[in-house]
Amino acid sequence: MPVDSGLLTISQVAARLPGTRGAGRVHPATVTRWILVGCPARDRRRVKLAAIRAGSRWLIRDTDLQAFFAALAADAPPGPPDKPDRTSTERRKAVDRATQDLTRMGA
């Protein structure tokens, strides 16, 4: 079986990606978390980074890394809003509060 030269270790992937908040690069534990747990995508599904387990290390194809980021960046399909509308009880309480505020202001 030929060795794929397009395989990267977790450290190599981390070194390729810029960090946040002043960090020079992404921490290797972050890449491991992407493999094991994944990240939430815009459409609320979990996207995991595809990787190959080789002994005690993970190997990642460059194409899998690109597919991972493409899946995270994909637009969410139209659907219900993130936050549900207020219930009728919540609306009634808001109206009551607003009425009380207006009464206190003399309106």
N, CA, C and O atoms as a MOPAC input file, in Angstrom:
PM7 MOZYME 1SCF
protein

 N      0.84300 1    -1.17300 1     0.00000 1
 C      0.00000 1     0.00000 1     0.00000 1
 C      0.89200 1     1.24200 1     0.00000 1
 O      1.71600 1     1.39900 1     0.90100 1
 N      0.74800 1     2.12200 1    -0.98300 1
 C      1.60200 1     3.30500 1    -1.04600 1
 C      1.22100 1     4.32100 1     0.03500 1
 O      0.05100 1     4.45900 1     0.39100 1
 N      2.21500 1     5.01400 1     0.53800 1
 C      1.98600 1     6.04500 1     1.54400 1
 C      1.50500 1     7.30700 1     0.83800 1
 O      2.11500 1     7.76100 1    -0.12900 1
 N      0.41200 1     7.86100 1     1.32900 1
 C     -0.16700 1     9.07900 1     0.74800 1
 C      0.62200 1    10.28200 1     1.25600 1
 O      0.65400 1    10.53900 1     2.46000 1
 N      1.25700 1    11.01900 1     0.34700 1
 C      2.04600 1    12.17300 1     0.76600 1
 C      1.15000 1    13.35300 1     1.14400 1
 O      1.64000 1    14.34400 1     1.68500 1
 N     -0.15100 1    13.26300 1     0.87000 1
 C     -1.08200 1    14.33500 1     1.21500 1
 C     -1.60200 1    14.23700 1     2.62900 1
 O     -2.50100 1    14.99100 1     3.00300 1
 N     -1.06300 1    13.32500 1     3.43200 1
 C     -1.50900 1    13.17500 1     4.81400 1
 C     -0.74500 1    14.11200 1     5.73400 1
 O      0.47100 1    14.26500 1     5.61900 1
 N     -1.47900 1    14.73800 1     6.65000 1
 C     -0.88500 1    15.66800 1     7.59500 1
 C     -1.14700 1    15.19300 1     9.01100 1
 O     -2.18500 1    14.59000 1     9.28500 1
 N     -0.21300 1    15.45900 1     9.90900 1
 C     -0.42500 1    15.15600 1    11.31400 1
 C     -1.22500 1    16.29900 1    11.94500 1
 O     -1.40300 1    17.35700 1    11.34000 1
 N     -1.69200 1    16.07100 1    13.14600 1
 C     -2.43800 1    17.11600 1    13.84500 1
 C     -1.56400 1    18.35000 1    14.04100 1
 O     -2.04400 1    19.47300 1    13.88800 1
 N     -0.30300 1    18.16100 1    14.37400 1
 C      0.60700 1    19.29200 1    14.56200 1
 C      0.79800 1    20.08500 1    13.27400 1
 O      0.85600 1    21.31400 1    13.30100 1
 N      0.89600 1    19.37900 1    12.14000 1
 C      1.05500 1    20.06400 1    10.86700 1
 C     -0.19200 1    20.86300 1    10.50500 1
 O     -0.09300 1    21.97300 1     9.98200 1
 N     -1.36400 1    20.29900 1    10.78300 1
 C     -2.61100 1    21.02700 1    10.52200 1
 C     -2.67400 1    22.26000 1    11.41400 1
 O     -3.01300 1    23.34700 1    10.94600 1
 N     -2.34900 1    22.10100 1    12.69800 1
 C     -2.38800 1    23.22800 1    13.63000 1
 C     -1.42400 1    24.33500 1    13.20700 1
 O     -1.73600 1    25.51800 1    13.34700 1
 N     -0.27000 1    23.96100 1    12.69700 1
 C      0.72000 1    24.95600 1    12.27600 1
 C      0.25800 1    25.72000 1    11.03700 1
 O      0.68800 1    26.85300 1    10.81900 1
 N     -0.60000 1    25.12700 1    10.23300 1
 C     -1.08300 1    25.77900 1     9.01000 1
 C     -2.15300 1    26.82700 1     9.28000 1
 O     -2.35000 1    27.73100 1     8.46900 1
 N     -2.84700 1    26.71800 1    10.40900 1
 C     -4.01000 1    27.56400 1    10.65900 1
 C     -3.68400 1    28.67000 1    11.65100 1
 O     -3.05300 1    28.41700 1    12.67800 1
 N     -4.10800 1    29.89200 1    11.35300 1
 C     -3.84500 1    30.99200 1    12.28000 1
 C     -4.70800 1    30.86100 1    13.52300 1
 O     -5.85000 1    30.40600 1    13.46200 1
 N     -4.14600 1    31.26400 1    14.64000 1
 C     -4.88200 1    31.22100 1    15.89100 1
 C     -5.74200 1    32.45400 1    16.06400 1
 O     -5.76100 1    33.33700 1    15.20700 1
 N     -6.44900 1    32.50900 1    17.16900 1
 C     -7.27500 1    33.67500 1    17.48500 1
 C     -6.77600 1    34.30400 1    18.76200 1
 O     -6.01900 1    33.69500 1    19.51800 1
 N     -7.19900 1    35.50800 1    18.99300 1
 C     -6.85600 1    36.24800 1    20.21600 1
 C     -5.35200 1    36.32100 1    20.44400 1
 O     -4.87500 1    36.15600 1    21.56600 1
 N     -4.62100 1    36.56800 1    19.38100 1
 C     -3.18700 1    36.75300 1    19.50000 1
 C     -2.34600 1    35.49900 1    19.41100 1
 O     -1.11800 1    35.58000 1    19.38800 1
 N     -2.98200 1    34.34000 1    19.36100 1
 C     -2.21300 1    33.09300 1    19.25600 1
 C     -1.64400 1    32.97300 1    17.84900 1
 O     -2.28000 1    33.36300 1    16.87000 1
 N     -0.46300 1    32.43900 1    17.77000 1
 C      0.19300 1    32.29900 1    16.47800 1
 C     -0.41900 1    31.21200 1    15.60600 1
 O     -0.35800 1    31.27800 1    14.37900 1
 N     -1.01100 1    30.20600 1    16.25700 1
 C     -1.59300 1    29.10100 1    15.51500 1
 C     -2.67400 1    28.43300 1    16.35500 1
 O     -2.80400 1    28.69200 1    17.55200 1
 N     -3.43000 1    27.58500 1    15.71500 1
 C     -4.45300 1    26.81100 1    16.40800 1
 C     -3.75800 1    25.76000 1    17.27300 1
 O     -2.74400 1    25.19400 1    16.86800 1
 N     -4.29100 1    25.50500 1    18.43700 1
 C     -3.69700 1    24.50800 1    19.32600 1
 C     -4.02300 1    23.10600 1    18.80200 1
 O     -5.12900 1    22.88300 1    18.31100 1
 N     -3.09200 1    22.16700 1    18.89500 1
 C     -3.35900 1    20.80000 1    18.43700 1
 C     -4.57900 1    20.16200 1    19.10900 1
 O     -5.25800 1    19.34200 1    18.49200 1
 N     -4.86500 1    20.52400 1    20.35200 1
 C     -6.04800 1    19.98100 1    21.02800 1
 C     -7.33100 1    20.41700 1    20.31700 1
 O     -8.32400 1    19.69000 1    20.32300 1
 N     -7.31000 1    21.59900 1    19.70900 1
 C     -8.47200 1    22.07300 1    18.96000 1
 C     -8.71900 1    21.18500 1    17.75500 1
 O     -9.86000 1    20.81700 1    17.47600 1
 N     -7.66600 1    20.84100 1    17.04400 1
 C     -7.79800 1    19.97300 1    15.86900 1
 C     -8.30000 1    18.59400 1    16.30000 1
 O     -9.13800 1    17.99700 1    15.62400 1
 N     -7.79000 1    18.09400 1    17.41600 1
 C     -8.25600 1    16.80500 1    17.93400 1
 C     -9.73700 1    16.87000 1    18.28200 1
 O    -10.47900 1    15.92300 1    18.01800 1
 N    -10.16700 1    17.96600 1    18.86400 1
 C    -11.58600 1    18.14800 1    19.19000 1
 C    -12.44100 1    18.18500 1    17.93000 1
 O    -13.55400 1    17.65900 1    17.92500 1
 N    -11.93500 1    18.80200 1    16.85900 1
 C    -12.67600 1    18.81500 1    15.58500 1
 C    -12.87600 1    17.39500 1    15.07500 1
 O    -13.91000 1    17.08700 1    14.48300 1
 N    -11.89200 1    16.53000 1    15.30100 1
 C    -11.98100 1    15.13400 1    14.84700 1
 C    -12.97100 1    14.35400 1    15.70700 1
 O    -13.83600 1    13.65600 1    15.17800 1
 N    -12.85000 1    14.46700 1    17.01900 1
 C    -13.62600 1    13.64000 1    17.93500 1
 C    -15.04400 1    14.16400 1    18.19200 1
 O    -15.99000 1    13.38100 1    18.26400 1
 N    -15.18800 1    15.46700 1    18.32700 1
 C    -16.47600 1    16.05100 1    18.70300 1
 C    -17.12200 1    16.80200 1    17.54200 1
 O    -18.34100 1    16.76700 1    17.37400 1
 N    -16.30000 1    17.48000 1    16.74600 1
 C    -16.82200 1    18.26800 1    15.64100 1
 C    -17.14600 1    19.68700 1    16.06700 1
 O    -16.88500 1    20.09300 1    17.20000 1
 N    -17.72600 1    20.43600 1    15.12700 1
 C    -18.13200 1    21.81700 1    15.36100 1
 C    -19.56900 1    21.98400 1    14.88900 1
 O    -19.98900 1    21.31200 1    13.94800 1
 N    -20.32900 1    22.86900 1    15.52600 1
 C    -21.68300 1    23.10400 1    15.04800 1
 C    -21.65900 1    23.93800 1    13.77000 1
 O    -21.00000 1    24.97500 1    13.70500 1
 N    -22.37700 1    23.47700 1    12.76800 1
 C    -22.48000 1    24.21500 1    11.50900 1
 C    -23.66300 1    25.17500 1    11.58900 1
 O    -24.42200 1    25.15300 1    12.55700 1
 N    -23.81400 1    26.00200 1    10.58800 1
 C    -24.90100 1    26.98000 1    10.57300 1
 C    -26.27200 1    26.33100 1    10.52500 1
 O    -27.25600 1    26.92300 1    10.96900 1
 N    -26.34400 1    25.13300 1     9.99500 1
 C    -27.63900 1    24.44500 1     9.92000 1
 C    -27.88300 1    23.55300 1    11.13400 1
 O    -28.72200 1    22.65400 1    11.09100 1
 N    -27.15000 1    23.80400 1    12.21500 1
 C    -27.29900 1    23.14200 1    13.50700 1
 C    -26.86900 1    21.67800 1    13.54400 1
 O    -27.13300 1    20.99600 1    14.53400 1
 N    -26.22500 1    21.18400 1    12.51300 1
 C    -25.70900 1    19.81500 1    12.56300 1
 C    -24.24900 1    19.88000 1    12.97700 1
 O    -23.60500 1    20.92100 1    12.85500 1
 N    -23.73500 1    18.76900 1    13.46400 1
 C    -22.33400 1    18.69500 1    13.87500 1
 C    -21.49900 1    18.22800 1    12.69600 1
 O    -21.82600 1    17.23300 1    12.04900 1
 N    -20.42700 1    18.94400 1    12.42100 1
 C    -19.50700 1    18.58800 1    11.34100 1
 C    -18.20000 1    18.14600 1    11.97400 1
 O    -17.59200 1    18.89200 1    12.74100 1
 N    -17.76700 1    16.93200 1    11.65400 1
 C    -16.50400 1    16.41900 1    12.18100 1
 C    -15.44200 1    16.43100 1    11.08000 1
 O    -15.74400 1    16.25200 1     9.90000 1
 N    -14.21300 1    16.64400 1    11.49200 1
 C    -13.07700 1    16.59600 1    10.58700 1
 C    -12.72300 1    15.12800 1    10.35000 1
 O    -12.42000 1    14.39600 1    11.29300 1
 N    -12.76200 1    14.71100 1     9.10300 1
 C    -12.42000 1    13.32400 1     8.76700 1
 C    -10.92000 1    13.11200 1     8.97800 1
 O    -10.09900 1    13.93700 1     8.57600 1
 N    -10.58600 1    12.00800 1     9.60500 1
 C     -9.18400 1    11.69200 1     9.88200 1
 C     -9.00400 1    10.18400 1     9.91200 1
 O     -9.95800 1     9.42700 1    10.08900 1
 N     -7.77200 1     9.77400 1     9.73500 1
 C     -7.41200 1     8.35400 1     9.72400 1
 C     -6.57400 1     8.08300 1    10.96700 1
 O     -5.62000 1     8.80700 1    11.25400 1
 N     -6.93000 1     7.05300 1    11.68700 1
 C     -6.14900 1     6.67600 1    12.86000 1
 C     -5.03800 1     5.73700 1    12.40100 1
 O     -5.30400 1     4.68600 1    11.81700 1
 N     -3.79900 1     6.12300 1    12.66900 1
 C     -2.64600 1     5.30200 1    12.30000 1
 C     -1.81500 1     5.07700 1    13.55100 1
 O     -0.99200 1     5.91200 1    13.92400 1
 N     -2.03900 1     3.94700 1    14.19000 1
 C     -1.34400 1     3.68500 1    15.44600 1
 C     -1.86000 1     4.60900 1    16.51900 1
 O     -3.04900 1     4.59600 1    16.83600 1
 N     -0.98700 1     5.40300 1    17.07700 1
 C     -1.38300 1     6.32300 1    18.14500 1
 C     -1.57300 1     7.75200 1    17.65400 1
 O     -1.70600 1     8.67000 1    18.46200 1
 N     -1.58600 1     7.94800 1    16.34800 1
 C     -1.71600 1     9.31400 1    15.82700 1
 C     -2.83200 1     9.41600 1    14.80800 1
 O     -3.25500 1     8.42300 1    14.21700 1
 N     -3.29200 1    10.62600 1    14.61900 1
 C     -4.31600 1    10.92500 1    13.63100 1
 C     -3.63600 1    11.51400 1    12.40300 1
 O     -2.69700 1    12.30200 1    12.52000 1
 N     -4.11600 1    11.12500 1    11.22500 1
 C     -3.63000 1    11.68700 1     9.97100 1
 C     -4.82100 1    12.27200 1     9.22300 1
 O     -5.89400 1    11.67300 1     9.15800 1
 N     -4.60400 1    13.45500 1     8.66300 1
 C     -5.68000 1    14.19000 1     7.99500 1
 C     -5.26600 1    14.49300 1     6.56800 1
 O     -4.16100 1    14.97500 1     6.31700 1
 N     -6.15900 1    14.20600 1     5.64200 1
 C     -5.91600 1    14.57000 1     4.24300 1
 C     -6.20900 1    16.05200 1     4.06100 1
 O     -7.12000 1    16.59500 1     4.68500 1
 N     -5.44000 1    16.69400 1     3.21100 1
 C     -5.65200 1    18.10900 1     2.92700 1
 C     -7.05800 1    18.32500 1     2.36200 1
 O     -7.71200 1    19.31500 1     2.68900 1
 N     -7.51800 1    17.41500 1     1.52700 1
 C     -8.86500 1    17.55300 1     0.94200 1
 C     -9.94300 1    17.43400 1     2.02100 1
 O    -10.97100 1    18.10600 1     1.93600 1
 N     -9.72400 1    16.59000 1     3.03700 1
 C    -10.69000 1    16.47400 1     4.13500 1
 C    -10.73500 1    17.74900 1     4.96700 1
 O    -11.79600 1    18.14400 1     5.45200 1
 N     -9.58800 1    18.38600 1     5.13000 1
 C     -9.53000 1    19.64900 1     5.86500 1
 C    -10.31100 1    20.73200 1     5.11600 1
 O    -11.05800 1    21.49800 1     5.72400 1
 N    -10.13300 1    20.78900 1     3.80300 1
 C    -10.86800 1    21.76000 1     2.99900 1
 C    -12.36200 1    21.47800 1     3.02400 1
 O    -13.16600 1    22.40900 1     3.09200 1
 N    -12.74400 1    20.20900 1     2.96900 1
 C    -14.16200 1    19.84200 1     3.01300 1
 C    -14.77600 1    20.20600 1     4.36600 1
 O    -15.93100 1    20.62900 1     4.43100 1
 N    -14.00800 1    20.04300 1     5.44100 1
 C    -14.47300 1    20.39200 1     6.78400 1
 C    -14.81300 1    21.87600 1     6.86200 1
 O    -15.88700 1    22.24300 1     7.34000 1
 N    -13.90300 1    22.73200 1     6.39400 1
 C    -14.15200 1    24.16900 1     6.45000 1
 C    -15.25900 1    24.59000 1     5.49000 1
 O    -16.01500 1    25.51600 1     5.78500 1
 N    -15.36100 1    23.91900 1     4.34400 1
 C    -16.44600 1    24.23100 1     3.40800 1
 C    -17.80300 1    23.89000 1     4.02400 1
 O    -18.76900 1    24.63300 1     3.85000 1
 N    -17.87500 1    22.77200 1     4.74100 1
 C    -19.13200 1    22.37700 1     5.38400 1
 C    -19.50900 1    23.36400 1     6.48100 1
 O    -20.69000 1    23.65900 1     6.66400 1
 N    -18.52900 1    23.87800 1     7.21000 1
 C    -18.82000 1    24.85300 1     8.25500 1
 C    -19.25100 1    26.19400 1     7.67100 1
 O    -20.06200 1    26.89800 1     8.27200 1
 N    -18.72200 1    26.54800 1     6.51800 1
 C    -19.02300 1    27.83800 1     5.91300 1
 C    -20.28900 1    27.82700 1     5.06800 1
 O    -20.77500 1    28.88600 1     4.67100 1
 N    -20.82400 1    26.65400 1     4.79000 1
 C    -22.02000 1    26.56300 1     3.94700 1
 C    -23.18400 1    27.28400 1     4.60900 1
 O    -23.36000 1    27.22900 1     5.82600 1
 N    -23.96800 1    27.95600 1     3.78900 1
 C    -25.13300 1    28.67200 1     4.29500 1
 C    -26.17800 1    27.69400 1     4.78900 1
 O    -26.35700 1    26.61100 1     4.23200 1
 N    -26.84800 1    28.08800 1     5.81800 1
 C    -27.91800 1    27.25600 1     6.36800 1
 C    -29.13400 1    27.33700 1     5.45600 1
 O    -29.44100 1    28.40500 1     4.92600 1
 N    -29.81900 1    26.23500 1     5.27100 1
 C    -31.03300 1    26.28500 1     4.47400 1
 C    -32.09900 1    27.11000 1     5.18300 1
 O    -32.10400 1    27.18300 1     6.41200 1
 N    -33.00700 1    27.73500 1     4.42500 1
 C    -34.03500 1    28.52600 1     5.08700 1
 C    -34.87800 1    27.63500 1     5.99900 1
 O    -35.22300 1    26.50800 1     5.64500 1
 N    -35.18400 1    28.13700 1     7.11800 1
 C    -35.95900 1    27.36300 1     8.06600 1
 C    -36.47000 1    28.25100 1     9.16900 1
 O    -36.47800 1    29.47400 1     9.02900 1
 N    -36.89100 1    27.66500 1    10.25200 1
 C    -37.41200 1    28.48200 1    11.34500 1
 C    -36.30700 1    29.32300 1    11.96200 1
 O    -35.13800 1    28.94000 1    11.91800 1
 N    -36.66100 1    30.45700 1    12.53300 1
 C    -35.64400 1    31.30100 1    13.16300 1
 C    -35.01000 1    30.57800 1    14.34400 1
 O    -35.57500 1    29.63100 1    14.89200 1
 N    -33.82500 1    31.04400 1    14.72300 1
 C    -33.10800 1    30.42200 1    15.82600 1
 C    -33.89400 1    30.51200 1    17.13100 1
 O    -33.94900 1    29.55600 1    17.90400 1
 N    -34.49700 1    31.66600 1    17.36300 1
 C    -35.23700 1    31.85800 1    18.59900 1
 C    -36.73200 1    31.78500 1    18.29000 1
 O    -37.20800 1    32.49900 1    17.40800 1
 N    -37.46700 1    30.95400 1    18.98500 1
 C    -38.89800 1    30.87200 1    18.71500 1
 C    -39.60800 1    32.16100 1    19.10800 1
 O    -39.13000 1    32.90600 1    19.96400 1
 N    -40.74000 1    32.41700 1    18.48500 1
 C    -41.53300 1    33.58600 1    18.82500 1
 C    -41.99000 1    33.49100 1    20.26900 1
 O    -42.02700 1    32.41300 1    20.86300 1
 N    -42.33900 1    34.65500 1    20.82200 1
 C    -42.83000 1    34.66300 1    22.19600 1
 C    -44.17600 1    33.95600 1    22.27800 1
 O    -44.96500 1    33.96200 1    21.33300 1
 N    -44.40900 1    33.35700 1    23.41400 1
 C    -45.70000 1    32.71200 1    23.63000 1
 C    -46.74600 1    33.78000 1    23.91600 1
 O    -46.40500 1    34.93800 1    24.16000 1
 N    -48.00300 1    33.40000 1    23.88800 1
 C    -49.06800 1    34.37000 1    24.15100 1
 C    -48.96700 1    34.91600 1    25.57800 1
 O    -49.28300 1    36.08300 1    25.81200 1
 N    -48.54000 1    34.10500 1    26.51400 1
 C    -48.37200 1    34.56100 1    27.89600 1
 C    -47.25700 1    35.60100 1    27.98100 1
 O    -47.39900 1    36.61300 1    28.66700 1
 N    -46.15100 1    35.35200 1    27.28500 1
 C    -45.05000 1    36.32100 1    27.29300 1
 C    -45.46500 1    37.63500 1    26.64500 1
 O    -45.09900 1    38.70800 1    27.12500 1
 N    -46.22600 1    37.55900 1    25.55800 1
 C    -46.70800 1    38.78300 1    24.89000 1
 C    -47.64600 1    39.56000 1    25.82000 1
 O    -47.53700 1    40.78200 1    25.92600 1
 N    -48.56900 1    38.85700 1    26.49600 1
 C    -49.52000 1    39.50700 1    27.39300 1
 C    -48.79000 1    40.19600 1    28.53500 1
 O    -49.14000 1    41.31900 1    28.90100 1
 N    -47.77600 1    39.54000 1    29.10800 1
 C    -47.00700 1    40.14600 1    30.19600 1
 C    -46.26000 1    41.38700 1    29.71500 1
 O    -46.16200 1    42.37300 1    30.44500 1
 N    -45.73400 1    41.34200 1    28.49400 1
 C    -45.02600 1    42.49800 1    27.94100 1
 C    -45.98600 1    43.66300 1    27.73700 1
 O    -45.63200 1    44.81200 1    27.99900 1
 N    -47.19200 1    43.37600 1    27.27200 1
 C    -48.19900 1    44.42500 1    27.09600 1
 C    -48.57200 1    45.01600 1    28.45200 1
 O    -48.68900 1    46.23400 1    28.58200 1
 N    -48.75800 1    44.17600 1    29.45300 1
 C    -49.09600 1    44.65700 1    30.79900 1
 C    -47.99600 1    45.55000 1    31.35400 1
 O    -48.28500 1    46.59700 1    31.93400 1
 N    -46.72200 1    45.14800 1    31.18100 1
 C    -45.60500 1    45.97300 1    31.64700 1
 C    -45.56700 1    47.31600 1    30.93000 1
 O    -45.35400 1    48.35500 1    31.55400 1
 N    -45.77300 1    47.29000 1    29.62200 1
 C    -45.75700 1    48.53000 1    28.84800 1
 C    -46.90400 1    49.43700 1    29.27500 1
 O    -46.71900 1    50.65100 1    29.35800 1
 N    -48.06800 1    48.88900 1    29.54700 1
 C    -49.22100 1    49.67300 1    29.98600 1
 C    -48.92800 1    50.31400 1    31.34300 1
 O    -49.25200 1    51.48200 1    31.55900 1
 N    -48.32100 1    49.56100 1    32.25100 1
 C    -47.95700 1    50.08900 1    33.56400 1
 C    -46.93800 1    51.21600 1    33.42600 1
 O    -47.04600 1    52.23800 1    34.10500 1
 N    -45.96000 1    51.03700 1    32.56100 1
 C    -44.95300 1    52.08800 1    32.35100 1
 C    -45.59300 1    53.36200 1    31.80900 1
 O    -45.26700 1    54.46500 1    32.24700 1
 N    -46.50200 1    53.20200 1    30.85900 1
 C    -47.17800 1    54.38000 1    30.29600 1
 C    -48.04800 1    55.07600 1    31.34300 1
 O    -48.13600 1    56.30300 1    31.37000 1
 N    -48.68000 1    54.29400 1    32.19200 1
 C    -49.51900 1    54.86700 1    33.24500 1
 C    -48.66900 1    55.66300 1    34.22800 1
 O    -49.05800 1    56.75100 1    34.65300 1
 N    -47.51100 1    55.11900 1    34.58800 1
 C    -46.60000 1    55.82900 1    35.50400 1
 C    -46.09200 1    57.12500 1    34.88200 1
 O    -45.86700 1    58.10400 1    35.59400 1
 N    -45.90900 1    57.14400 1    33.55800 1
 C    -45.42100 1    58.34900 1    32.87600 1
 C    -46.54300 1    59.37000 1    32.66400 1
 O    -46.28900 1    60.51000 1    32.27600 1
 N    -47.75500 1    58.96000 1    32.91700 1
 C    -48.87500 1    59.88000 1    32.77700 1
 C    -49.45200 1    59.91600 1    31.37200 1
 O    -50.12000 1    60.88000 1    30.99800 1
 N    -49.20500 1    58.89500 1    30.61200 1
 C    -49.74300 1    58.89700 1    29.24700 1
 C    -51.08200 1    58.21300 1    29.18500 1
 O    -51.68100 1    58.12300 1    28.11300 1

